Amino acid sequence: MKKLILMAAIAASSMTALAGGLLTNTNQNAAFLRQMSQDATIDITNIYSNPAGLAFLNDGWHLSVNSQSAFQQRNITTTFPLFAMNATAPGETTREFQGKAKAPVIPSVSAVWNHKKWSVSAHFALGGGGGKCSFGQGLGSFESLVGGKIAGLAPAMLPTMITQGLQADPYNLDPSTAATLGSMAQYKGYSINSSMDGTSYYFGLQLGATYKFNERVAGFVGLRGVYATCSYDGYVKDITAHYSIPAIPGAFPGVNGSAPLAGYDITLNCDQKGFGVTPIIGLDVRANEHWNFGAKYELKTRIRLENSSELSPMAQQMAADPTSALHNYADGKSVASDIPGILTLGAQYSPCSKVRINAAFHEYFDKSATATGKQRNRLTDTLPWEGMTKDGIEHNTWELNAGVEWDICKYVTISGSWQRTCYGLSDEYMSDMSFNLSNHMVGAGVRINPCDLLSIDLGYMHTFYQDRDVVTATAVGPKTDHYVRKNDVLGVGLNFNF
């Protein structure tokens, strides 16, 4: 049972939505949603993706205010032999577990002041994701552990527990008869009550300066301060073994009953807060009227999350064990949660003044980041990778994207884009407690230009994930997990030029 509680605690502590771990959020405004390949574009909305290009904006003030809404599902269909013993669905070996994540308001604000060769900029956004995820019925890992452990414990525990129950009301049997009936009990199945809610926000404030060396080359240096606040609120409780006692003619009518395994419930309430700084450098080169190139490198962000936790007695006992994953959520503990460095390279080609074609490459240096039981995720690809180590990463995450914009008239620009994200995760790295899937994303939208002082971005992005099956060998037969994710994001932005 100790292992059951340990693993349930691991699962509970890792089930957050837009939370925890090594985070990199690249969709920071509505302009990204409508055209994801922005690493070589020149616009107020590219203060994150191509800050060096800000030097080529007109002199004066430029301001952008944005809001996005992200809605996700992460569903795991698990097949496991002992699921057939679940009292709520007897005989069924396959169950689906659904997690819903939502971030209805994801704000960002950007401001730039240009004067001759200098640009000074500030940008506020959720640089590492933000929102909430709920697993109302727990996960397959919860159930597989419960089914296996209770099945192993039942022969030893049930006779004593049932004997005590038969000696009390309503049976009121004598000790000898109760002991005899208790030894005849047959294990019929299990039930469990588990749930987890997780929230997190990684607020980023980027400050920097861009210098235009000449009419073709500009450079950027800046810093981003990241303030992280996360919370976990969940439980694994009401762990119960179900049994039956056959009838004894003339002595006992037979009974179907249940025996709660008292004392093994676990509750977790943990708040985490931390801060880190990201150094950033960038370069933009305007080769000619048709070509523009942009590059950016962000160094690793060192973050240590400080825990403030309230744990049940069993959870406190487990948190005191340095080998337990729950140890990372002990009150007062400092948890490593670095954001990996990132390199982006982009190019833009304009065959004519009204059309812009873009392409870019990104690499996230996940393997060099340090984390305590956590790995990387992005707002467009949310949910953290916890309970794991970076040794399970076979290669750094990389991305390719391409997009096009067309000014169909003075007042309207239409755009569309595609992005491919490839994660380097082994099967051993994957679990329903922490998984991510390589994917393709598409985005589309419009920019409306009612006047020279104002433009409006409207964007939509959808992610097509590659489903993945992982088979794990167990003592009672193979456990198969089928991973599916869904993601949709909408956004609106207002851009001002003074």
N, C-alpha and C positions, 0 to 999 in steps of 0.2 A: 504493500500500500504506500510505502514511502516513495517508491519510484513513481507511482501513479500521481501523487501529489506534486512531486518534483516536475514531472512532465506537464501536468495540467497548469502548473504555475508558469512554466516556460511559455506555454501557449497563451495563457491569459496575459502575461506581461508583454507579449509581442504583437497583440492584435490592435494596432492602431491604424488610422487611415493616413492622413497627410502628416505623418509624424515620425520623429526619431530618425536616427541613422545618418548616413552620408547623403546629403540631399543636393541636388542641382536642379533648379527650376528655370527653364529657358523661356517659357511662355509668360511674359511679364506685362503684356498689354494686348489690346484687341488687334493691333496691326499684325502681331505675330500670328494670330489665329487665321487671318485672311491671307497671309503670305509668310510662311515659316522660314524662308531662306533670306535672312536679313543681315548676314554677316558682312556684306559689302555695300549696303544701301546707306544713303545719307538722308537722315530725317530725325526730328526730335524723338520719335518713337524708337530709334535705334541706340538710345543712350546706354542700354545694356549690351546689345549685340555688337555694335561697332562704334564705341565712344570716340575713337579718333576721327571718325567722319564728321563729328559735330562742328569741327573747325570750318567746314565748307558751307555751313548755313549762313543766312544773311545776318548782318549785324543787328543786335537788339535782343529782345526776350523771346523765348520759345517755351511753351508750357503744354504738358499733356496730362490729362486726368482720365483714368481707365477703371473699369470694373468688369470682372469675369465671373462666370458661374460654371463650376465643374461638377459633373455627376458621374459616379462610377459604380460598377458592380464587380466583385471578384467572387466567383463561384467555383467551388471545388466539389466534384462528384467522386466520392470515395467508395470503393468496393473492398470489403473486408469480411472474412468468414464469420467472425463473432458478432457482427451487426445483426445476425439472425436472432440473437438473444435479446435484442432491445425490446422491452416490454411494450413500447408504443407502436412498434411495427414488427411484430414477430415473424420470423422467416425471411425477412428482406435483408439481403447482404449488401445492397447498394443504397447510399443516401447522398442527398445533395445538401451542401452547406452554403448559405448565401451571406455575403457581406456587402453592405451598402455604405458608400462613402459619398459625402457631399460637401461642397464648399460654395454656398450660394452667393457669397460676396468675396471676391478676391481683388482688393484695390491696388492701385499703383499710381504714383504721381512723379512726373519728371519735369525738371526745369533747367534751362540753359540760358546763359547770357554770353553773347558773342560781341567782341570788340576788337576789330582789326585782326591781329594774328592770334588772339587768345580767346579761349572758350572756358568758362567755368560752369560746372554742371553738378546737379544733385538729383538723385533718383531713389525713391522709396518704393519697395515692393516686398512681396512674400518670396524671398530669395530661395527658400527651401521648402515651399509648400505650406499648406494650411488647410484645416478642415476637421471633419469628424468621420469616423467609421464605426459601424456597429455590427457585431455578430450576435444576433439575438438568441441563437441556438447552439452556440459554441462551434466546434470544428470536428472534423473526422479524427484528428489526433486525440481529442478529448475522448471520443467514444471508443476508439480502438484500445486505448490504454485502460479505460474503465472495464470494457468487456473482458480483456485478458486478465487483468488483475483480480476482478471480482470472481471470475471463473476459477482462478487459482486459489483464492482465499475462502470461497464459499464452503468447501468440504470441512475446513477446520473451524471456521467461525460460526456458521449457521447453527449447528447443534446446540451450542451454549446459548446463543442469542434467542433461539426459538424456545428452548427449555425455560428460560426466564420469562418469556412472554406467555407461555402456557400456564405458568404458575400464578399469573396475575389475572385480573378480570379481562375478558368475560369467561375465560375457561376455568380458572381456579382449580387446576388439577394438582394432585399430590406430586411431590418431587419425583417419585419413581416412574409414574406414568408419563409425566412431562418429559423426563429424560429419555424414555423409550421412544416417544413420538418425535422428539427432537432429533434422535439418531436416524429416524426414517425420512427426514426432510429431503426433498429433491430440489436442486437448484434449477430455476426456470428462466432466469434472465436478470436484467439490470435496468436501472434508470438513473439519469443524472440531470441536474439543472445547472446550466452554465451560460454565461453571457460575458461580453466585454465591450466597453465603449472606450475609444481613444480619441483624443484631440491633440493637435499640435499646430504651432505657428512659428515659422522661422522668419522674423522680420529683418529685412536688409535695408540699410541706408548707405548708398554709394555717393561719395564725394570725389571729384576729380577735376583735372585741368587738361585742356588740349591746346597744343601749340602748332600753328601752321608755319612750317619751315619755309615753304614757298607755295606757289599755286597748285602744286601737285602732291606734296607730301605733308602729312600731319601726324603727330604722335600724342599719345594719351598716357597719363599716369594717374592712379587713383587708389582709394581704399574703400572697402565695403565693410561696415560693421554689421554683424549678424547677431541678433538677440533671439534665442530659442526658448520657447515655453511649451511644455508638453504635459499631458495628464493621462493617467490610466485608471479606470474604474471598472472592476470586474470581479467575478466570483466563480468558483466551482463548488457546488454544494448539493445537498439532498442526494448524496450517493447511496443508492439503495439496491439490495439484492432481493429478488423475488423468488418464492419457493412454493412448493405444495407438499402437503402431508396426506398420504393415502388414508382412506377410511378403514377403521377397524370395526367389523360388524358387532353391534351391540355395545360398543365401548366408545367409539369416536367417529363422528360423521365425516371426517376429512375436512381439509381447509386449504385455501390458497391465500398466502399472506406475503408480507414484505418485511425486511429487516433493515432499517437504516444503519449505515456505518457511521455512527456518531464520532465526533472528534476529528474527522478528516477534512472537514470543510475548510476552504481557503478563500480569503478575500484580500484584494489588493487595491489600495488607493494611493497613487504615487504622483506627485507633481515634480517636474524636472525643469530647471532653468540653467541657461548657460550663455556664454558670449564668445565670439571669435572675430578675427579681422582677416579680410581677404585682400592682399596686394594685387593690383591689376595693372597691366601695361597693354597698350594697343598701338596699331599702326594702320594708316590709310594712305593708299597711293592712287592718285588719279592719273592713269597712264596717258589717256587722251579723252576726247569727247565721247568715245564709245565704251571704254573699259575703266572699271574701278575695282580695286582690290582692298580687302580688309583683313586684319589679323588681330587676335587678342589672346592673351595668356593670363589666366588667373591661377595664382599659387594656392597650395593647399591651405584650408582654413582649419586651424586647430580649435576645437570646441570641447569643453568638459562640462557635462550636465551635472548639476548638483541636485541630489534627491531630497525631497521632503515627503516621507511616506508614513501611512497608517496601515499596519498589517494585522491580520488576525493572528492569534497565538501560533497556529500551525505555520502560517506564512512567515512569522518572525523566526521560528525554528529553522525553516528552510533557508531564509535569508542569511542566517548566521553561518551557513555552510559555504566555504569559498568555492567548492566545486559545483554549486547549484547556480543555474541561470538566474534564479530569483535573487541571488546575492547582488546582482547588478541593480536591484531596486530596493536595497536596504536603505533605511533612513540615514541620511548624511553621507552616502557614498557618492564619489565622483565617477562619472561614466564617460569614457572617451567616445566622441561622435564627430570625427573630422569630416569636413566637406572636401572631396577630392579636387585636385587641380584640373584645369580644363584648357585645352588648346582649340581655337576655332580659326579656320581659314575660309575666306569667302571671295567670290568674284561676281561682278555684275557686268552684263553686256547690254548696251542700248543700240540696237540697229537703227533706231530713229528716236526722236525726242519723246514720242508718246508710248514707247514700249521698252520695258526693262526685264531682262532675263537674268535670273540669279541661280547660283549654286554654291554649296558650302560643305565643309567636312568638320566634324567635331570629334575629339577624343577626350574621354574622362579617365583620369589616372587613378582608377579605383584601387589597383593593387598596391599603390604606395600610400594609401590613406590608412589611418589607424582608427579602429572602432572597438568598443567593448560589446561584443555580442550583437553588432548591428552592421548593416551594409546600406548601400546607396539606393535612392529612389528619386523620382522627379514628379512634379505636380502633374505633368501630362501623363505620368505613368506611376500613379501613386501607390502607396502602402509600403512601409519600410521592410527591410530585409533584416530580421532580427533572429537571435538565437543561433547565429552562424559566425564564422570567421572568414577573413579575406582569403584564406587558403583555398576556398571553394571557387574562387574566380579564376577561370582559365585564361582569360585575356581581358584587357580594358574594354569598357563600353565604347562603341564608335557609332557615329551617325553620318548619313549622307542626306542632303536635301536639295530641292530645286523648286523654283517658283517663277511666276511671271506676273507682271502688272501691265495693264493697258489703259491709257487715258482715252476712253471712248468719246469724251467731249470735255469741255472746260470744267464741268461740274461733277463728273463721275469718273472714278477709276475702279475697274474691276480687277480681281486678282485670284489666283489659285496656286496651290503648292502641294508638295509631297515630301515626306521625310521617312527614312528608314533608320530604325534603331536596333542595334544588335548587342545583346548582352552575352557575356562569356561565362555562363553558369553551368556547372556540372550537375548531373542528376542528384548527387549527394547534397548539393547546396539547396535544392528545391524542397519545400515542405509547405503544407497548408498554413503554417505559422509565418512563413516568409517566402514569397515567390514573386518573380517578375517574368514577363514574357517578351521576347523580341516582337517587333511590330512594325506596321506601316501606318503612318498618319497622313491624312489629307485635310487641307484647310482651304476655305474660300470665303470671299466677302467683297465688300465695296468700301471705297472712301468717297464721301460726298463733300464737295467743296462749294458751299453756298457763297463764300466771299473770300477775299485774300487773308482775312484775319482768322478764319475758322475752317477747320476740316473735321469730319466725323468719320470714325472707323467703325464698321460693323463686321464682325467675323465669327466663323463657326469652324470647329475642328472636331474630327472623329478619328478614333484610333482603332485599327484592325489588328487585333492580337493574334499571334500564332498559338493555338491551343497546344498543350503539351501533356503527355502521359508519362508518369514516373511510377515504376514498380519497385516495391520494397519487400524484401524477404522477411518473414516473421516466423515464429515457432509454430503458428497455427495455419500458415499458408500465406500466399502473397497478398500484399495490400497495394491496390492500384489507385492512384490519384489522377484525376483528369482536371487540368487547370484551365479556366476560362475567365477572361476579363473583358469589360466593356468600359468605354470612356467617351464622354461628350462634353465639350466646352463651348460656351457662348460668351461673347464679349462686346462691349461698346466703349469707344474712346473719343474724347473731345480734345482737339489740338488747337492751340492758339499761337499766333505770331504777332508780336507787338513791335 
